[in-house]
Amino acid sequence: MGAPVLLGVRHHSPACARLVAHTVESLRPAYVLVEGPVEMNDRLPELLLGHELPVAVFSHYRDTERTATSWTPLCDYSPEWVALTAGHRSGAQVRFIDLPAWHPAFTDRAGGAANRYADAEARYAEATERLCVHYAVDSVDALWDRLFEVGAAGTAPERLAERLDAYFALVRGEAAADAGDRAREEYMASWVRAALARAGERPVLVVTGGFHQPALRRLVEGDPGRADWPEVPAPPADALGGSFLVPYSFRQLDAFAGYQSGMPSPGYYQQVWEHGPAAAGRELLRTVTARLRGRGLPVSTADLIAARSLSQGLAALRGHPHESRVDLLDGLAGALISDDLEQPLPWTGRGPIGPGTHPVVVEMVAACTGERSGRLHPDTPLPPLVHDVEEQLARWGLADDQRHLLDLATPDGLIRSQLLHRLRVLDVPGFVRSSGPEHGADPVVIERWEPGRAGGRGAALIEAGAYGARLDEAATTLLAQRARTAADAGALAGLLFDAVLIGAETLSAELLSTLAARVGGLGELGPLAEVLVTALGLWRHDAVYGVARSPGLGAVVAGAVDRVLWLVEGVHGGTGVDRARLRALAAVRDALLHAEGLLATDRATVAGIARRIAADPRSPADLRGAAFGLGWSLGAAADPAAAAQALTGTGVVVLGDWLAGLFSLARDEVGRDQPAPDRPETLVDVLDGIVTALGEEEFLIGLPALRQAFAFFPPRERERIAARLLDRRGRRGSARSLLRTTADPLLLARAAALEENVTRMLDRHGLRAVR
């Protein structure tokens, strides 16, 4: 039994893929072992059906505690794909040898494992940074091109393999493997040892990410192993897991779109794989030119000649035998961009391009990405969800190229709406809702759906199949997962309404119990207000979805009211108007007025809390005003005129904030306020006197806060207040005309103050004109 041939590769590298193809052809191994999901070994014929690449193996896992998903993408020039296909053609037995994606070796890693091949490059960054400095390149991608894709073009395969071994030994030597790496490498080594024991004198080829190669060599060296294949880990009995093939795209595979591993610019490297770096450079120039001209950006022949000359000069200066991707992009940028750039060119690093990137740069990156999308062979098995959705869309006449107007008050309209909302919740493209109910109290019953982007629906449905075999099951399972992991109650409130929209009666109980438990521990009034408003609106007004007067909703309302009242008494300090806390108190008022039977706290108790807050000088002015308005709206005896008069010494801004809180909670009470024998002046009368007594400067200071406060009144009620002010002065006129100004009232007031200041200065210096 000889030693295995271990090829360490960079994922999606054309140079590595060519080396793999040459090694398989020359070695004729008995076994080809590939880093990839071991649970797919029984389904390798499915993977080799003849798909249009790129495709990916989508793996999923779910139990009561956690959910894990992962993609193993493969394109024409992925070394792993070449190992599978070339090994199969050569008659070798082909096996995946890595742990399943749900295994803790992946899921315990920070951030999870959204992409199986995003496992190593970030962890040997220190070594590659030193190499970048040594070779005077900006990024690990430019370094790789310099060493392998362009710099080693034409190198003998044996020499290339030696260079790769040296490179990965260097970078792995600088990086500590974590527990997940060690578990994966030990498992892969057990497959290598079993293959060696079975192969006899025939060679065994192992293709893995270069990060793992040095460790695998140490683990299998001198160990005879056993001929039995290692056990394939299975999910626990109470868990659901599996893998399916999904179409993939070059955009998903590109580092500039957020992909985490391997080579960027897949469209460019596809050309490198098919035609070599020289032809790939010419194709890139052609594609960039076509994209720019197609978008109305001028590119002349002289520009192209300059770009090619710059690229060739940069390649010669950098010692490249051919123009590399970075040489081409730098040459294009130098020839086509004359503006100052606000940020570094994206190919000097990794990751998505940022906002504000120059449009020429955006088109250059897009040209490198390419437009290719994969397609599965028609015989590829699909999860049951795909067939369920196709059948339901056909049964209910929901074509994705038509506009659908749904009446939620009819049974058929409601069913169609629930079906489309289930697809929306699962992020399946094809339909976009343009209008419809926005919350539980919304009286709208007509819903409009427009045709949306249908591309990618197949892949989205396959991935959604991880949540269930039927559409209703998948949507409710996903919402339940989001409910368990939602960061705040605001997100939970949205999930609650989504559960109603999809008709998830079984999930509603779980969501409601989760909400009821969460609200007792929330520390922010804004998210609490969202939960309370949503739950109360559904409890009071729902006439479509069948959740009105739900006991579960009642529990959420009660818990949210108690938590709001507990939090507001602890709010001290601060200035200005916080609309979130005013909205929370307004929701408490509505709950007491319309659903008091649900609550553990009665009106008298809440009125007492409101009195304490209204009288507490440590509470913000807007909260004191809101608390005063809360008590007043609940029927407690109140003298708003006296309370406003008492604030005259605190400043007009404080008065404006206090009024904003008051008006947000007791607008109707203010409108009905009338003089009484023991209270001859109303609140409006007192405010009129306060404002009239203000000096010009103080009026200007307080005007923004006063305007903000009166903005809580709709136009008709503001007109009624204006009419009262006219009557108070014994004047006749149009109250409506007082509300109509030629410009912003604040601007007019400032202009009047400026004119007054100018007049005083002229008088002071004797410069006023004499008529």
Secondary structure as the mmCIF struct_conf table of DSSP 4:
data_model
#
loop_
_struct_conf.conf_type_id
_struct_conf.id
_struct_conf.beg_label_comp_id
_struct_conf.beg_label_asym_id
_struct_conf.beg_label_seq_id
_struct_conf.end_label_comp_id
_struct_conf.end_label_asym_id
_struct_conf.end_label_seq_id
STRN STRN1 VAL A 5 VAL A 9
TURN_TY1_P TURN_TY1_P1 HIS A 11 HIS A 12
HELX_RH_AL_P HELX_RH_AL_P1 PRO A 14 LEU A 27
BEND BEND1 ALA A 30 ALA A 30
STRN STRN2 TYR A 31 PRO A 37
HELX_RH_3T_P HELX_RH_3T_P1 VAL A 38 ARG A 43
HELX_RH_AL_P HELX_RH_AL_P2 LEU A 44 LEU A 47
TURN_TY1_P TURN_TY1_P2 LEU A 48 LEU A 48
BEND BEND2 LEU A 49 LEU A 49
STRN STRN3 GLU A 52 GLU A 52
BEND BEND3 LEU A 53 LEU A 53
STRN STRN4 VAL A 55 ARG A 62
BEND BEND4 THR A 64 GLU A 65
STRN STRN5 THR A 67 LEU A 74
TURN_TY1_P TURN_TY1_P3 ASP A 76 TYR A 77
HELX_RH_AL_P HELX_RH_AL_P3 PRO A 79 ARG A 89
TURN_TY1_P TURN_TY1_P4 SER A 90 GLY A 91
STRN STRN6 GLN A 93 ASP A 98
HELX_LH_PP_P HELX_LH_PP_P1 LEU A 99 PRO A 100
TURN_TY1_P TURN_TY1_P5 ALA A 101 TRP A 102
BEND BEND5 HIS A 103 HIS A 103
HELX_RH_AL_P HELX_RH_AL_P4 PRO A 104 THR A 107
TURN_TY1_P TURN_TY1_P6 ASP A 108 ASP A 108
BEND BEND6 ARG A 109 ARG A 109
TURN_TY1_P TURN_TY1_P7 ALA A 110 GLY A 111
BEND BEND7 ALA A 114 ALA A 114
STRN STRN7 ASN A 115 ASN A 115
TURN_TY1_P TURN_TY1_P8 ARG A 116 TYR A 117
BEND BEND8 ASP A 119 ALA A 120
HELX_RH_3T_P HELX_RH_3T_P2 GLU A 121 TYR A 124
HELX_RH_AL_P HELX_RH_AL_P5 ALA A 125 TYR A 135
TURN_TY1_P TURN_TY1_P9 ALA A 136 ALA A 136
BEND BEND9 ASP A 138 SER A 139
HELX_RH_AL_P HELX_RH_AL_P6 VAL A 140 TRP A 144
HELX_RH_PI_P HELX_RH_PI_P1 ASP A 145 GLU A 149
BEND BEND10 VAL A 150 VAL A 150
TURN_TY1_P TURN_TY1_P10 GLY A 151 GLY A 154
HELX_RH_AL_P HELX_RH_AL_P7 PRO A 157 GLY A 173
TURN_TY1_P TURN_TY1_P11 GLU A 174 GLU A 174
BEND BEND11 ALA A 175 ALA A 175
HELX_RH_AL_P HELX_RH_AL_P8 ALA A 179 ALA A 199
TURN_TY1_P TURN_TY1_P12 GLY A 200 GLU A 201
BEND BEND12 ARG A 202 ARG A 202
STRN STRN8 VAL A 204 GLY A 209
TURN_TY1_P TURN_TY1_P13 GLY A 210 HIS A 212
HELX_RH_AL_P HELX_RH_AL_P9 GLN A 213 VAL A 220
TURN_TY1_P TURN_TY1_P14 GLU A 221 GLY A 222
BEND BEND13 ALA A 227 ASP A 228
HELX_LH_PP_P HELX_LH_PP_P2 TRP A 229 PRO A 233
TURN_TY1_P TURN_TY1_P15 ALA A 237 ASP A 238
STRN STRN9 LEU A 240 PRO A 247
STRN STRN10 SER A 249 SER A 249
HELX_RH_AL_P HELX_RH_AL_P10 PHE A 250 LEU A 253
HELX_RH_3T_P HELX_RH_3T_P3 ALA A 255 ALA A 257
TURN_TY1_P TURN_TY1_P16 GLY A 258 GLY A 258
BEND BEND14 SER A 261 GLY A 262
BEND BEND15 PRO A 264 PRO A 264
HELX_RH_AL_P HELX_RH_AL_P11 PRO A 266 HIS A 275
HELX_RH_AL_P HELX_RH_AL_P12 PRO A 277 GLY A 294
TURN_TY1_P TURN_TY1_P17 ARG A 295 GLY A 296
HELX_RH_AL_P HELX_RH_AL_P13 THR A 301 LEU A 317
TURN_TY1_P TURN_TY1_P18 ARG A 318 GLY A 319
BEND BEND16 PRO A 321 HIS A 322
HELX_RH_AL_P HELX_RH_AL_P14 ARG A 325 LEU A 336
BEND BEND17 ASP A 339 ASP A 339
HELX_LH_PP_P HELX_LH_PP_P3 ASP A 340 LEU A 341
BEND BEND18 GLU A 342 GLN A 343
HELX_RH_3T_P HELX_RH_3T_P4 PRO A 346 THR A 348
BEND BEND19 GLY A 349 GLY A 349
BEND BEND20 GLY A 351 GLY A 351
HELX_LH_PP_P HELX_LH_PP_P4 PRO A 352 GLY A 354
TURN_TY1_P TURN_TY1_P19 PRO A 355 GLY A 356
HELX_RH_AL_P HELX_RH_AL_P15 PRO A 359 THR A 369
STRN STRN11 SER A 373 SER A 373
STRN STRN12 ARG A 375 ARG A 375
TURN_TY1_P TURN_TY1_P20 PRO A 378 ASP A 379
HELX_RH_AL_P HELX_RH_AL_P16 PRO A 384 ARG A 395
TURN_TY1_P TURN_TY1_P21 TRP A 396 GLY A 397
TURN_TY1_P TURN_TY1_P22 ASP A 400 ASP A 401
BEND BEND21 GLN A 402 GLN A 402
STRN STRN13 HIS A 404 ASP A 407
TURN_TY1_P TURN_TY1_P23 LEU A 408 ALA A 409
BEND BEND22 THR A 410 THR A 410
HELX_RH_AL_P HELX_RH_AL_P17 PRO A 411 VAL A 425
TURN_TY1_P TURN_TY1_P24 LEU A 426 ASP A 427
BEND BEND23 PRO A 429 GLY A 430
STRN STRN14 PHE A 431 SER A 435
BEND BEND24 GLY A 436 GLY A 436
BEND BEND25 HIS A 439 HIS A 439
TURN_TY1_P TURN_TY1_P25 GLY A 440 ALA A 441
STRN STRN15 ILE A 446 PRO A 451
TURN_TY1_P TURN_TY1_P26 GLY A 455 GLY A 456
HELX_RH_AL_P HELX_RH_AL_P18 ARG A 457 ALA A 464
HELX_RH_3T_P HELX_RH_3T_P5 GLY A 465 TYR A 467
BEND BEND26 ALA A 469 ARG A 470
HELX_RH_AL_P HELX_RH_AL_P19 LEU A 471 THR A 485
BEND BEND27 ALA A 487 ASP A 488
HELX_RH_AL_P HELX_RH_AL_P20 ALA A 489 LEU A 501
TURN_TY1_P TURN_TY1_P27 ILE A 502 GLY A 503
HELX_RH_AL_P HELX_RH_AL_P21 GLU A 505 VAL A 519
TURN_TY1_P TURN_TY1_P28 GLY A 520 GLY A 521
HELX_RH_AL_P HELX_RH_AL_P22 LEU A 525 HIS A 541
BEND BEND28 ALA A 543 GLY A 546
TURN_TY1_P TURN_TY1_P29 ALA A 548 ARG A 549
HELX_RH_AL_P HELX_RH_AL_P23 PRO A 551 VAL A 568
TURN_TY1_P TURN_TY1_P30 GLU A 569 GLY A 570
BEND BEND29 GLY A 576 GLY A 576
HELX_RH_AL_P HELX_RH_AL_P24 ARG A 579 HIS A 594
HELX_RH_3T_P HELX_RH_3T_P6 GLU A 596 LEU A 598
BEND BEND30 ALA A 600 THR A 601
HELX_RH_AL_P HELX_RH_AL_P25 ARG A 603 ALA A 615
TURN_TY1_P TURN_TY1_P31 PRO A 617 ARG A 618
BEND BEND31 SER A 619 SER A 619
HELX_RH_AL_P HELX_RH_AL_P26 ALA A 621 SER A 633
TURN_TY1_P TURN_TY1_P32 LEU A 634 GLY A 635
HELX_RH_AL_P HELX_RH_AL_P27 PRO A 640 ALA A 646
TURN_TY1_P TURN_TY1_P33 LEU A 647 LEU A 647
HELX_RH_3T_P HELX_RH_3T_P7 THR A 648 THR A 650
HELX_RH_AL_P HELX_RH_AL_P28 VAL A 652 ARG A 672
STRN STRN16 ALA A 676 ALA A 676
TURN_TY1_P TURN_TY1_P34 PRO A 677 ASP A 678
STRN STRN17 ARG A 679 ARG A 679
BEND BEND32 GLU A 681 GLU A 681
HELX_RH_AL_P HELX_RH_AL_P29 LEU A 683 THR A 692
TURN_TY1_P TURN_TY1_P35 ALA A 693 ALA A 693
HELX_RH_AL_P HELX_RH_AL_P30 GLU A 696 PHE A 710
TURN_TY1_P TURN_TY1_P36 ALA A 711 PHE A 712
BEND BEND33 PHE A 713 PHE A 713
HELX_RH_AL_P HELX_RH_AL_P31 PRO A 715 ARG A 728
TURN_TY1_P TURN_TY1_P37 ARG A 729 GLY A 730
BEND BEND34 GLY A 733 GLY A 733
HELX_RH_AL_P HELX_RH_AL_P32 ALA A 735 LEU A 738
TURN_TY1_P TURN_TY1_P38 LEU A 739 LEU A 739
BEND BEND35 THR A 742 ALA A 743
HELX_RH_AL_P HELX_RH_AL_P33 PRO A 745 ARG A 764
TURN_TY1_P TURN_TY1_P39 HIS A 765 GLY A 766
#
